[in-house]
Amino acid sequence: MRTAVIPTQDPPTEGELGTSPAERAEERDLVFEGFAYQCRIVRQPAPLTEPLVLLGGSSQNRYSWQGHEKWLSPLCTLITVDLPGYGSADFLPARYDIDFLADAVAHMLGELDVPKVNLFGGCFGEVVGLRFAQLHPSFVRRILFAGAAKRLPSLYTDAVPRLTQALERGAIEEAADGLVQLFMSNPEAGRVRKHAAVARLLRNQFLTQTPDEIRKAVEHNTRLTTHGPYRPLPVPEVPSLVFTGEYDTLCTPEMGRELAATMPGARFTTVKEGDHLVTVERRAESADLIGRFCTDRPIEDLPYCNAVEAL
């Protein structure tokens, strides 16, 4: 049983803090096993909870969570990272597996002298985050995963060869269209907030990738299909929540439940009018859900979520 720690007052607002998250942000250059990588820290001088590490998907970088900072930075210090092989970090050959990336997260926290964190992983970030929690449980205070699964979705494994071939022959528009179809739900599945706008944003992001980013994307797919996303290792018994959009067709709600069932005491829910990119489509709501969970505030009966399930 855990004791709830409920703040006696509302979290401070950005204005009350006196400085914006961007003004409190700092960058660190780190090296792990010969590979350079970078992290971003937005410090909170009066935190209500442990620092929050945000591990995003393979197409996200350490700046992808700036849109969430105005809701999350009043609560705690935020840490985002470009791990080796991603973002602006050094290229990482596919022979380096998920364990290596999990160890890099532990290396970062050691370098930052952060002994305990709230851990969030979205999409591929969940793969790294879960392995980190399994291999380095002493760092973990709470776990949140979004758009998560313990097995590679058939949509992904079917698409990887086509997308890789398109990227390798320079058919960037074809690859971009395929990636948008992969990550976003079919419009007929149900109403998704900002679906068209996010689809345009995602397509433009893929179309403007640099040659280095394309090379890393191809290597990422090789790494994930070669080593797999999951190892049946013990998961620390800490407060845990898995969520996704109710119309997620890549890592479906059923896959999220399957993952949550492997985590002691985990709860599961879906966010209304969202799909796999729910943290982008419903940014304020997903930030609120993450913040509530990290500060032990109630997450039941939220107007933007379906029922919270205990698995």
TIMARBA-60499 format. One line per 5 residues: for each residue z, x, y negated of C-alpha. Coordinates in pm, 1 decimal, decimal comma. Layout:
! residues N
Z X Y  ...
***
This chain:
! residues 311
0,0 0,0 0,0  -78,1 123,8 -349,4  113,7 50,5 -663,9  -102,5 -93,1 -937,2  -87,7 87,7 -1268,6
-200,8 -167,1 -1524,1  -229,8 -49,8 -1885,0  11,4 -234,9 -2113,5  -252,6 -244,8 -2387,6  -628,2 -260,9 -2414,5
-811,5 72,8 -2385,3  -868,4 236,5 -2724,4  -1207,2 179,0 -2880,2  -1448,7 450,7 -2985,2  -1351,6 396,1 -3347,2
-981,2 431,6 -3272,6  -1050,0 767,3 -3108,8  -1190,1 897,4 -3435,2  -1487,2 1079,1 -3283,5  -1788,4 967,6 -3083,8
-1841,1 1077,3 -2721,3  -2125,5 1303,5 -2835,9  -1890,1 1480,1 -3075,5  -1637,0 1536,5 -2796,3  -1895,2 1658,5 -2545,4
-1920,3 2016,5 -2425,8  -2161,8 2190,4 -2188,6  -2075,1 2445,6 -1922,5  -2312,0 2683,9 -1744,6  -2196,1 2761,7 -1391,1
-2323,8 2954,9 -1090,5  -2259,4 2862,9 -727,4  -2376,2 3086,4 -443,5  -2635,1 3242,3 -675,3  -2773,0 2911,7 -812,4
-2722,6 2829,6 -1180,2  -2629,4 2473,0 -1271,7  -2483,8 2285,6 -1567,1  -2221,8 2020,0 -1633,7  -2130,0 1804,1 -1932,3
-1773,0 1708,9 -2019,4  -1669,1 1436,9 -2264,1  -1297,6 1493,5 -2307,5  -1047,3 1214,9 -2366,5  -727,6 1350,4 -2527,3
-521,0 1042,1 -2432,0  -652,9 935,5 -2090,3  -543,6 623,4 -1906,4  -658,3 761,7 -1571,5  -788,4 1074,8 -1401,7
-1123,3 1227,5 -1510,1  -1427,9 1039,6 -1385,5  -1704,2 1238,9 -1214,3  -2036,7 1054,0 -1228,9  -2291,7 1164,4 -967,4
-2623,2 993,3 -1031,2  -2941,9 946,7 -834,5  -3203,2 1210,7 -765,7  -3405,2 1112,4 -1074,3  -3102,6 1115,2 -1304,8
-2946,4 1409,3 -1484,3  -2623,8 1487,9 -1666,6  -2742,4 1293,1 -1972,6  -2834,8 975,3 -1785,9  -2486,3 828,2 -1832,8
-2465,0 859,5 -2208,9  -2533,2 486,7 -2238,3  -2210,7 417,1 -2046,9  -1993,5 654,6 -2248,3  -1893,1 410,0 -2521,4
-1719,3 195,6 -2258,0  -1587,3 468,1 -2026,5  -1492,0 754,4 -2258,3  -1197,6 561,7 -2415,3  -1042,8 551,0 -2066,9
-1069,8 908,6 -1944,6  -1255,0 1238,1 -1950,8  -1611,7 1203,4 -1817,4  -1790,5 1473,3 -1617,1  -2160,8 1468,6 -1533,5
-2354,7 1746,3 -1364,3  -2698,9 1878,1 -1277,4  -2627,4 2019,0 -933,5  -2844,7 2300,5 -794,5  -3189,5 2157,9 -723,2
-3166,0 1877,4 -979,9  -3208,9 1827,6 -1353,8  -3217,6 2157,8 -1541,4  -3040,0 2351,8 -1265,2  -3209,9 2614,7 -1052,5
-3453,2 2506,2 -783,3  -3275,2 2467,7 -447,6  -3473,9 2508,4 -124,2  -3442,7 2218,1 120,8  -3269,2 2437,4 378,3
-2955,0 2393,3 165,7  -2802,1 2068,3 286,6  -2570,7 1797,0 154,1  -2262,3 2001,4 244,2  -2383,5 2270,1 3,3
-2412,7 2017,4 -280,2  -2068,4 1874,9 -199,2  -1924,3 2226,2 -210,0  -2092,8 2276,5 -548,6  -1905,1 1971,7 -683,7
-1579,4 2125,6 -561,7  -1678,4 2457,0 -721,8  -1737,9 2279,3 -1053,9  -1397,2 2111,2 -1049,6  -1233,0 2441,5 -965,2
-1408,1 2610,2 -1256,9  -1303,5 2325,3 -1488,7  -945,9 2333,8 -1353,9  -954,6 1963,1 -1268,6  -731,1 1894,4 -965,5
-789,3 1521,0 -916,2  -1074,0 1285,7 -1010,2  -1207,3 935,3 -988,2  -1537,9 975,0 -805,6  -1847,4 765,1 -874,0
-2173,6 809,3 -684,0  -2487,9 606,5 -740,8  -2780,7 607,4 -495,5  -2826,2 973,6 -390,5  -2507,5 1050,2 -582,3
-2324,1 849,1 -317,0  -2461,9 1076,5 -44,0  -2323,4 1383,7 -220,9  -2007,6 1204,1 -331,6  -1916,2 1079,9 13,6
-1968,2 1424,9 165,6  -1758,4 1575,8 -115,2  -1478,8 1325,4 -45,5  -1497,5 1402,4 327,5  -1496,3 1781,2 286,6
-1265,6 1807,3 -15,8  -1034,8 1503,0 0,0  -755,8 1660,2 -204,7  -966,1 1619,4 -521,3  -1018,5 1244,2 -482,1
-800,4 975,9 -644,2  -1040,2 678,6 -625,6  -1394,2 627,2 -495,9  -1672,2 405,0 -632,3  -2023,4 391,9 -489,9
-2321,9 189,7 -616,2  -2657,2 125,1 -451,9  -2524,8 301,6 -144,0  -2602,7 326,7 226,3  -2504,1 541,3 524,6
-2859,2 548,4 661,7  -3195,9 609,5 503,8  -3362,2 277,3 422,4  -3689,1 219,6 607,6  -3852,0 149,3 269,4
-3767,6 506,2 170,2  -3869,7 680,4 492,5  -4197,9 487,3 498,2  -4272,4 571,8 134,7  -4179,2 941,7 133,8
-4495,3 1076,3 303,5  -4723,2 873,7 73,8  -4531,9 970,0 -240,1  -4512,2 1336,0 -142,9  -4884,6 1352,5 -76,7
-4959,8 1179,8 -408,1  -4738,5 1423,8 -598,6  -4882,0 1726,7 -422,2  -5240,7 1629,6 -507,4  -5150,6 1547,5 -867,0
-5191,7 1168,7 -841,9  -4898,0 1112,2 -1073,2  -4980,4 751,5 -1168,9  -5008,4 651,8 -803,9  -4673,2 817,3 -729,9
-4510,1 655,7 -1034,3  -4625,7 308,2 -928,8  -4497,2 370,2 -576,4  -4158,2 489,8 -700,0  -4114,4 185,0 -924,0
-4193,2 -44,2 -629,5  -3945,2 150,0 -416,4  -3650,8 139,4 -654,3  -3695,4 -206,2 -804,8  -3681,5 -543,7 -635,9
-3977,3 -775,6 -599,3  -3963,3 -1012,6 -899,3  -3976,8 -1303,8 -657,0  -3647,7 -1196,1 -494,3  -3444,7 -1340,2 -781,0
-3379,9 -1306,6 -1152,7  -3291,0 -950,5 -1251,4  -3181,6 -865,3 -1604,4  -3425,5 -643,2 -1799,0  -3646,9 -610,7 -1490,0
-3973,5 -560,0 -1678,6  -3820,2 -327,2 -1938,2  -3649,3 -109,9 -1678,7  -3967,2 -97,0 -1469,8  -4159,0 32,5 -1773,8
-3884,7 283,9 -1850,5  -3878,6 408,2 -1492,2  -4256,4 439,2 -1469,2  -4271,9 634,3 -1795,1  -3994,6 863,4 -1672,5
-4192,4 944,5 -1357,8  -4520,3 988,3 -1549,9  -4367,5 1243,1 -1786,1  -4209,0 1464,2 -1519,3  -4267,8 1836,6 -1563,6
-4414,3 2047,5 -1281,2  -4061,6 2181,5 -1217,8  -3922,7 1827,5 -1187,5  -4202,7 1726,9 -949,1  -4137,8 2035,0 -732,9
-3767,8 1948,4 -720,6  -3844,5 1584,4 -635,2  -4060,3 1686,5 -338,3  -3790,1 1926,8 -218,8  -3526,5 1656,6 -258,3
-3716,2 1422,5 -27,1  -3752,9 1702,7 225,7  -3380,3 1780,7 204,8  -3274,7 1420,5 251,9  -3509,7 1341,5 539,9
-3434,2 1673,9 711,2  -3056,2 1670,4 690,5  -2986,9 1297,4 665,6  -2744,8 1118,2 434,0  -2437,6 1072,8 651,4
-2191,8 1252,7 876,3  -1918,7 1055,5 1059,2  -1628,9 1253,8 912,3  -1295,6 1108,1 798,7  -1291,4 950,9 452,8
-974,3 984,4 244,4  -761,1 672,7 232,0  -776,2 605,4 -140,2  -868,5 294,2 -339,1  -1243,5 248,9 -282,1
-1512,0 10,7 -405,4  -1877,9 -20,1 -307,8  -2109,0 -239,8 -515,5  -2476,1 -301,4 -580,0  -2704,3 -556,1 -739,7
-2727,7 -882,5 -550,4  -3107,1 -833,7 -519,7  -3105,0 -465,8 -419,2  -3395,9 -431,4 -173,5  -3370,1 -52,1 -126,8
-3002,9 -14,5 -31,8  -2936,1 -378,4 46,7  -2597,6 -548,3 12,8  -2571,4 -542,4 392,8  -2614,6 -163,4 388,0
-2342,1 -142,8 124,3  -2107,4 -345,2 342,3  -2190,9 -117,3 635,3  -2091,7 187,1 431,0  -1777,2 23,4 294,1
-1667,4 -57,0 649,6  -1644,8 318,4 722,0  -1404,6 371,6 429,3  -1035,1 287,7 473,7  -939,1 -12,5 265,0
-1270,9 -31,1 78,9  -1379,7 -342,8 -103,7  -1736,1 -456,9 -166,8  -1909,4 -676,9 -421,6  -2249,9 -745,6 -572,7
-2335,4 -770,9 -940,0  -2524,8 -1083,0 -1038,2  -2882,5 -1055,7 -1165,7  -2915,7 -690,2 -1066,3  -3099,5 -483,3 -807,1
-3081,5 -116,5 -702,6  -3084,1 -9,2 -1069,9  -2793,4 -235,4 -1160,0  -2617,3 40,0 -1358,2  -2919,7 46,2 -1591,3
-3003,9 -326,1 -1593,7  -2642,5 -433,5 -1646,1  -2500,2 -127,5 -1816,3  -2206,1 -289,9 -1993,9  -2103,8 -488,3 -1686,1
-2126,2 -193,6 -1447,2  -1928,8 22,7 -1689,9  -1666,6 -250,0 -1717,4  -1640,9 -274,8 -1338,3  -1606,1 103,1 -1300,9
-1350,1 121,1 -1580,0  -1143,9 -165,8 -1444,1  -1130,5 -16,5 -1098,2  -1036,0 328,9 -1225,3  -746,4 186,1 -1427,8
-621,6 -52,9 -1157,2  -710,6 -365,0 -1351,2  -820,0 -676,8 -1160,3  -1182,7 -693,6 -1045,3  -1164,6 -1036,3 -884,8
-1324,3 -1337,8 -1054,0  -1536,8 -1135,9 -1295,6  -1814,0 -1357,6 -1435,3  -2085,6 -1100,0 -1361,8  -1983,8 -1034,2 -999,0
-2001,7 -1231,3 -679,0  -1695,9 -1249,3 -453,0  -1504,8 -927,5 -386,1  -1489,6 -869,5 -10,8  -1224,2 -674,3 178,7
-1384,9 -509,3 480,0
***
